[in-house]
Amino acid sequence: MTEPVIRPAIDADASALGVLGRQTFIDTFVEGFAIPYPTDDLAAFLDASFSADTIRAKLKEPGAAWWVAERDGQLLAFANTGPNTLPHPDAKPSHAELRRLYVSKAAQGLGLGTKLLDVALDWMQANTDGPLWIGVWSGNLRAQKLYSAYGFKKAGEYQYLVGRWLDDEFILRCG
């Protein structure tokens, strides 16, 4: 088995990114954190967020960047950044936001999350005119600890829609 490679995502990755995103969301939030999303809300969210067409459109979004960790042709993890969308009074669209950092269950412990975070933060710092932003689920203490080690601090709270379900999220800022 070869070492995983981190590279920019391409249009041909859209379907695999959708499958990986969907499964990682389920593994992390439904099975791991046991968030009791109503079935219809979860299905609507997963279909809207992780269809190949949605991913293909997001890959082309102006100001966004995507990277994948791949081994032997299989996607193991990904990161996505772009113009800030978080609802904070100091946040502007010209600031950079880490939108997703997903590592598959099979790739946990390989250090891919940290490697992707390093790549994403370097890109974000080079493509912003202000602080860096991250939204993170309030119950994800492991992610919060990781982001804290990179200098991110809680700057606010908001609710993230999963269908009609509202997840309590923290807004983190660095800089």
Secondary structure, DSSP 8 states (H G I E B T S, - for coil): ----EEEE--GGGHHHHHHHHHHHHIIIIIIIS-----HHHHHHHHHHHH-HHHHHHHHT-TT-EEEEEEETTEEEEEEEEEE-----TT--TTSEEEEEEEE-GGGTTSSHHHHHHHHHHHHHHHT-SS-EEEEEETT-HHHHHHHHHTT-EEEEEEEEEETTEEEEEEEEEE-
